[in-house]
Each structure stands twice: as C-alpha cells, then as structure tokens.
C-alpha cells in the first residue's frame, strides 16, 4: 500500500492525535530503517528510546519467536515463567524488593502514584518543572506542562510542581507529602540532567518526612546514560522506580520496581492490568537485560556519548549540548529544530526528533559504533 493510500486511510479513519512525518517504514535492522521505496535511513530516534538494541536484534527476535510459538497469553490469574523470572532480574539488579508489571511508562507511573498514595493516604505528590511522566490522568497531573494539561482540566488534585532545584524540593516536602516523583534525566523537555545535590536533597527530605522517592527511569534507564540505571550515576537510591520504553525493545511493557520497604503495600485487587506481565513481552525483556547488562556495552555508551556530544558542540549554530551517555540534546541559536528534523529525514535520511523550537534530541541505539556516530554528525553537518 502506498504512502498516499495510508494517509487517505488516516484522514478517514484515524483520530488525529499524531503529527506524522511523510515516510512509511517497512523494515529495520540495527541502526538502519528502510522505507517502502527501499531507501535506507540512519535511526537516531529509536522510536523515542524504545528500540535501544537496534531493530530486529537477533537475541530479542529469537526470544519472541520461541515464546510466541509456545504461549501468547493467559492473564495474571495464573503463573507463567517469563514474568516471574523478569521480576527477579529487575529486583536483583536494582532496588531489591518486588516488581509490578504494566504495559507502558505512564501505566508504570500510575502504579507508583497509587502505591505511594496507599502507603500514605491523602498525601501530596511533588513533581518538578520540566518533568514529563505520561498522559493518563495521574501521570499527566504530575507533568507540569500547560500545553499538555490545559485541554484536560480539571486534573487529579494533590499534585504540586516545584522548580528543579535542591532548595525548592527540600522546601516543598513536609508531613503531608506522599511522594516526590522525578526523572534523573528529564527527557521530553530537552534532556536536562538533574544535579546530584537536588537528588540528595530529595532523598533527605523524603527520609525526614516519611515520603516515597520515585525515580521515573522510563526513558533514561536500561543503559541509556551509560549505567544500567540512571540513579547509579548519582548514588541516590529511590524507594520506587519505573521502567518501560526500552525494556522489551519494541513490545509494550512497563514495570514498577519497589524497594523492600514498599514491596508489600499493594494487596490482591488493589491494582491490575489485563495484558501486563504477559509471557512474550517478558521473554523479550529478559533477552534485553542480557544485552544491556554487559559492562562492555555500557562502557561503549559512555565513550560514544562523549564522542557525539563533542561533535554536536562543533556544529554550526549549536549553543548548548546536554545529556549523558547516548541520551543527548543540543540547542540551536534562533530555533528551527522542528524544521531541521524534517529536513534531516527527507534530505539526509537521518531520523531525529525535536523536543522544542530550538532543541534537537538524539536517542540512537546503544549498539551503534563509532562509524554510525560519525555518520550521523556528517549528515547533520551537511544539512547545516
């Protein structure tokens, strides 16, 4: 089916919630995508940090095929092995408590918010300016961005947004606070790395007032910053942590990971999901963890991230580069980032995205090599 046929079907039958680029992708391998005409593209967007091992990673494909041929779904009223094994891996590799599965990042954040509220009923949730936690009502209420919140008011009460500073967070947390929710690296607003002082202040304030510290690692976790979890960079351990996006390299899955203190707050019937923790997605996630846990890969993410950041800073018009590992953004003087993304796609066959009028974001596969990093910079330089 041609691109024009697809666009006609969209106009007639699809709710207009997305602004799509005029390309139909039909195949992917590694850091490359191919459109319906056979044209090759370099993917430095990875479906917004989802296909972090690249497209069609052989270990993930094999895990999906094997599990799909055996059992697709039975629901959470019964046991299947992949979900139990994945919970063990996630817990042992992070907070040491227990895991609740979801289907996406926003659902994982909803579970975290509900758990924190149950642990401390009627408590307020503190979130940070520039943060993004999802589009369902609880997660949206914790996302202090007027353009996203205003059309859907009134939102869930009890959410308080403060500036992303240590002083603001420490001053906002008190005896009425149920939780502080933050991204160690704020992705959707333009890849802002929260400083260690802020994270330590949040930890201390939560400890003082009996609140839960929640890290949203939906985008910045699973090797994206050069450590398995972003919190490892700062040495501050949260009480609750959410993961999704890259967890199954393209299949929908999310996870709320709890420390031992919060591991048994939920009881049967408190929360649930029809599809969460399904055997195929969990089998894929187990394969992903095998790859992203390798020290050699994480070291490569750090070195290639530094290489890309240096190259971005040298591009014409770039005034600031931010990020950690292979989660990077650069700001351009005078704006124009959305148009640059479109031109990069159509003229240089480079897939990127913009998080604002002046901000370009790069989220390449963690499996790229120096040649891919240099090629992306070459294409950007030619465009500029």
N, C-alpha and C positions, 0 to 999 in steps of 0.2 A: 504494500500500500504506500502511495506516495506521501510526501510531507504535506502537500496541499490537501490530499484526502483526509489526513489525520487532523489538520487544522479545521477543516469543514466539520468533521465529526465533533471536535471540541466545541466549536461555536454553537452547534446544535444541541449537544447532549452533556457537556461537562460544566459544572459550576465554575465560574471564572475566578478562582481563588489563587491562581498562579500566573505569573508573567513569564512565559516560556521563551527560550531562545529558539530561533528558526532552524533547528537541527534535529534530525531523527537518528539517534544512536541505535545500532543493531548488534554490535559485538564489542567485547573488550578483552584485553589480555595485558596483564602487568599495568604499566602506566599509560597504555595506549587504548584509545577508543576508535571505532570506525563507524562512519555514518552509512546511510542507505546507499550512497553512491560509491562506497569503498574508500572514501577519503579518510586518512589517518589523522588523529588528534593526540596531543600530549595532555594528559589529565592531571592538573594540579588543583583540582577541587574535590575529587573523590566523593561525589555525592554529598558534600558537606561533612567531610571527615568520617564517612561510613566505610568505603572500600579501602581501608588503610593498608591492607596487604596487597593492594592492586586488584585488578579484575581477574576473575577466574583463577584464583590461587589454587594450585593443584591439591594441596592438603585439605583446603576447605571444600572444594568441589567433591573430593573423594568422600569426605565425612558426610556431606549432604546426600550424595547418591546412595551410599551404603545404608544410612538411616532411613531415607525415604523409601527404599525398596523393602525395608523391614516393617516400619510402623510410622505413620504420619502423626496421629493424634489419638489420645484417649481422654484427655482432660485431667484436672487436678484432683479428682476423687480416687485416682489410682496412682501407683508408682510406675515411673519409667526411669531407667538408669541414667541417661544423659543429664537430666535435670539435677539429680542428687549429686552426681559427680561434679557438675559445674559449680553447684553451690559450695561444695567442699573446696574446689580450686580457688574460687573467688574469695572465700573467707580466709583460707590459709595464706593466700597471697596478699592480704590487706589487713582488715580490721579484726579478724579473729573471732567474729561472732557468728551470725546467721544471715541468710540471704532470702529476699522475697523477689520473685520474678515479675516482670511486666513486659509490655510489648514495645515500649518506646521510652525516650528520655523524659517526656512530660509525664507519662504514667508513673515512671520510677520516682519522679519528684512529687507527684501527688501522694504516692505511698509514704514517702518520707515525711511530708507535711502532716498526713493523717496520723502517722505513728507518733510524731513529736507532740501533736495536739492530744493524743490519748495519754501519752506519758505525763503531760502537764496540761490538764483541761483548761480551756478558755484562754490559754496563753497567746501572746502576740508572736508573730513571726517577723523577724528583722531580715530585710534583704538590702542589697546595695544598688545605688545608682549605677547605670550602665549594664546591670545584670540582665540575663535572659535565661528563663527556666522552662519555657514551654508555652503552649497556647490553650490548654484546658484551664478551667476556671481557677483552681488553686494555684497552679503554676503561673498563669497569667497575672494573678493578683500579686505574685512575688516578682513580677517583671515590670519595673517602674519606667516604662516607655509609653509616653502619651499616645503615640500613633497606634500602638497595639492595644492599649487598654480602653481608650475613649469610646470606640464604637460598641463596646460590650458592657458598659457600666449599667447598673452598679455591680461592683466586683465583690469577692468574698471579703467580709470585714476581718479586721485584726491583723492586717499587714502594714508594716512601717518600713519605708525606704529611707536609707541614710547615705551620706557621702561615703565613697570608698577610701576612708582614712581610718587609722587606728583610733584617733580621738573620737570620731563620730560613732564608731561601732561600740567602743567602750562606754560612751555616754548614753547610748540607746538601750543597752541591755540592763534589765533590772529584774526584780522579783516576779514581774508579770510576763516575762519573756519565756516562750516555749522553745524557740529555736532561732538560730542565726543561719541563714541559707546564703551561700556564696559560691561562685566559681573561682578556683585558684587562678585560672587564666580566663578572663572574660572574652568569649569567642565571638558571639554575634554582634557585639558592639564595636569590634575592631581589634581584638587580640591585645587586651590590656592585662599584663601580668601583675597581680596584686602583690604588694611588697610583704616581706616576711614579718615586719613589725605589725602590720594590720592583722595578719593571720594569727600571730601570737596574742595580740590584744583580744581578738575574738575568742580564742581558746580560753584565756584567763577569765574573761567576762562570763562565758558560759559556765565555767567551773565554779565561779563565785556565786552565781545565781541559779544553778541547777537547770540550765537550759541545754538543749542539744545543739552541737555544732554540726551542720550539714554541709558537706562539700559536694557540689554538682560537678562531677567529672564526666558528664555525658559527652562533651567534645574534647576536653583536654586530657582525659585518661587513656589508658591502654597504649602506652608507649609514645603518644603524640608529642610529648615535651622532652622525650629522651630518658625518662624513667617510666616504669610500668604504670605508676600512678603519679599524678602531678603533686600530690601532697608530700611525696618523698623528697622533692626539691627543697622544701622549707622546714621539714622536720616537725611539723604540726599535724597531729593525727586527729581526724574528725571522729564524731560519735556515729554518724551516718554518712554514707557516700552513695551517690547514684552513678550508674554507668548505662550506656546504651550505644548508639551510633555504630562504632567500630566493633562491637562485641561479637557479632556474627558475620562481619564483613559483607553485609548486604541484606541478610534476613532480619526481620523485625524482632528485636529483643531488647529488654531493659532489665536492670537489676538494682534493687536497693540492698546495700550491704550494711549490716549493723555491727557495731561493737558489742562485746558481751553484755554491757550494761543495758542495751536496748534490744537484745536478741529475742526476748520473750514478751515484749509489750503487746504485740498482736496475738489474738486468740482466734480459734476457728470461727469463721463468719465475720470477722472484722473487716476484711478486705479480700478481694479476689479478682480473677480475670479468666475468661473462657480459654484463651489461647496461650497465656503466659506460661513459660517454662516448658513449652512443647518439645518433644524429643528431637525434631530436625534442627530447630534453631539452636538448641543446647549442644547438639553434636557439632554443629558448625563453630559455636563459641569455644568449645574445648580445643578444636583444631587451631583457632585463632590464638588462644592463650599459649599453646605450644610454641608458636612462632614469635609472638611479641614478647615473651618472657626471656628470649635468648639475649645474653649480655652483648653479643656481637651486633645484633640488630639495634639495640638501644644506643650503643656507642656510635653506630653509623648515623642514627637520627641526630645525635648531638653534633657530630662533626659536619654533616651535610647541612644542618640548620645554620651553623655558623657560616658555612660557605655561601649559602643562599642569602643570608642577612647581609653579608659583606657585599655581595653582588647587587642586591637591591639598593643599598645605600649609594652605590655608584651610578645608578640610573639617572638620566636627565629628569629634573623636576621633583625628585623624591626629597622630602624634607624630614621624614622620620621613619624609622623601621622599628617595629616592636615584635616581641614574641619570644618563644623558647622552643628549641628543637625544630620540628617541622610543622609548627603552628605559628605562622608569620603574617604580618601585615605591614604595608607601607602607605604613607600618606603623601599625596601629590599637592604641590602648590597650585592653587587655583581650581582644584576639584577635577571633575571629569572622569571619575573612576568607573561609573556605570557604562559610559560610552567606550571607555578603554577595554572593559570586559567584553563588550560586544565585538569590538574591532579585533581583539586578540583571538576570539573564537573564529570569526569569519575570514580574517586576513592572515593570521599566523597559526591557526589550528591549535591554539593553546586555551585550555579550559580553566578559567579562574572565576572568582566572584568578588563583588564589591559589597562591603558592609555599610557604606555611606557614600555621600557625594565625593569625598576625597580619598577614600580608603579602599585599597586593593588587598584581598586576603589570599594567601597561598596555603593549601592543605594537601600537599602531594602524598602519594603512597609512601609509607615508611620504608618500603623495599626499593626505592629508587637508588641509583648510583650517581657518581659524580657526573657522568655523561648526561644523564637526564636533567640534573640541576643546572648544568652549564647550558644545555639546550634551551631550557625554559628562560634563562636570563638572556640568551642570544635572541630569542623570539621577542621578548619584551623590549630589548634594546632596539631591534629593528623597527618595531611598532612606534616607539617613541622618537 
